[in-house]
Amino acid sequence: MTAVMPEREVHIEGVISSMRDLAARLSEIQGLRVEIIGGNILVSPTPSFKHGKIVLQLIRQLDPQLPADRMPQPSYSVESVEDDEDYCSPDLMIVPEELGDEEGWLAPADIVDMAVEVVSKGNVPADTTLKPRAYARWGIPIYLMIDPRNGDIVLYSDPVDGRYRGRHDYTFGDTVTLPAPLAGISIESKEFPRYGG
């Protein structure tokens, strides 16, 4: 099988038994991040330094404000409640601390308090359209989307019937105040870097 990605052709040998199997093989290729949303495999490059800096700033701000039984986690994925093969890998999730003692890498959606995506230049539709829909359908209480292209922040909350009913728009420099289940926690965005060009 051959998978074609921007500026790159990848050959995969052997039998592919499922979408998850194909995703696992693709994720072994250095520099690629792989997710399955709506039965489609999404492949994106490793995030940029500015992207990573925002995630690190979020971890540093959130960790001391979270209850003792919650943690910010940048390396787990969240499992779809709709399809056994679908999963997303947010840039950051807030999950129970005890999850770190479990085997595996997929967090059930019903234990995720918040998913955060920093919009990547090469993955805009996934972060701005596909993921808000998926996270709402999966019942994740808060979706925070940070867009360094233009300095926008969108806070989605209150998922009902597969849609977020709450939406608050911010710009870099604003203080973002989170709703339940993370009520009382705030994020300062004035130091978030923007993408150049």
Order of alpha helices (4+ residues) and beta strands (2+ residues): beta-beta-alpha-beta-beta-alpha-beta-beta-beta-beta-beta-beta-alpha-beta-beta-beta-beta-beta
